[in-house]
Amino acid sequence: MNVDGKPYRSIWLNDDGVSVDVIDQTRLPHAFEILNLRSLDDSCVAIADMVVRGAPLIGATAAYGFYLAMRQDASDSAMLSAYEALNATRPTAVNLRWALDRMRSALTRVPAQSRVEHALAEAAAVAELDVEINQGIGRHGLELIRRIAADKPPGDAINILTHCNAGWLATVDWGTATAPIYMAHDAGIPLHVWVDETRPRNQGASLTAWELGHHGVPHSLIVDNAGGHLMQHGMVDLCLVGSDRTTRSGDVCNKIGTYLKALAAFDNAVPFYVCLPGTTIDWEIGDGLRQIPIEQRDGLEVSRVHGRLADGSIGSVSIAPEATPVVNYAFDVTPAKLVSGLITERGIVEASEATLAEAFPEHPRHR
Ligand code: MRU
């Protein structure tokens, strides 16, 4: 998508043809800075410290990280250590494991001396696939938005609520929840996005608001607790969120607070759709509440707020007593029964085991 009129993806091969560039998302929206990754270690730190984040981009970064690891050592044992190091960076987004499995299986088949070249091609294919998938999600989501627009008075904007950043910054391009929004906006359908700030790291305020603004999509930032009120007053026509891991039965794990939005949407008969690539489905898991590992992060993310300070520098300020114990769960699970539908690259499907299996017949169903 565009940044100041220049098209960007969130990850790309540097002009040196060797190293990998990413946008440093810890600096947004205050500074647009590119970070250069040259090693396995750089890639692990970038994912763990959330320089890059969002399920699909975590997967793509892991794939490029695997390639960078092969440049350092392409032996079988190095492949194993690279897999383990990258897989340990963040526990919830399943695209990480998907991308690493894909890299390992492609590279196991080739001799060590050709692994670097194959790893680069495979990582580029992972990134390219993500872009195609998100365009597919966008096309199917656009049809849904068109149907909702048809029920509104002509010219009235559709109000869409989104949580966290499921935008192009969370993927390689287009985003998942934002792909239908960008396509609808580009097609001239009037819309307005309610952007949840998404405490504690404020990915909505710092990233979603930033990217929607750069594309010219009308939006307003709201506190996380405002969604229920807006829905009660008919100010939300549609909720679109992303997913970090979806079970084969359609339970959706996404950024903490997603579940509360789904509850409010259910109570107010607001359609609640989850936009997700097939790569985000964990076919091994049927029970999201009990089986998805929920990342717990540093309490400082809650007790401090990060932003631009009065002197222009980027830093954080404390908002709680220093000694207050903090608990920081990063994700929650929305049960399938609260989900109106899953918008995938294969179409919009009901959040159920039967319909997911029908849409993705190539995946064996695990019991
Ligand atoms: O902790 P993050 O910022 O990686 O969490 C990201 C989200 O929860 C997104 O909504 C999710 O990855 C789906 S988006 C493509």
Residues whose N, C-alpha, C, O or C-beta is under 5 A from the ligand:
A	BS01	MRU	R53 G54 A55 P56 H163 C164 N165 A166 A170 T176 Q203 G242 S243 D244 N254 K255
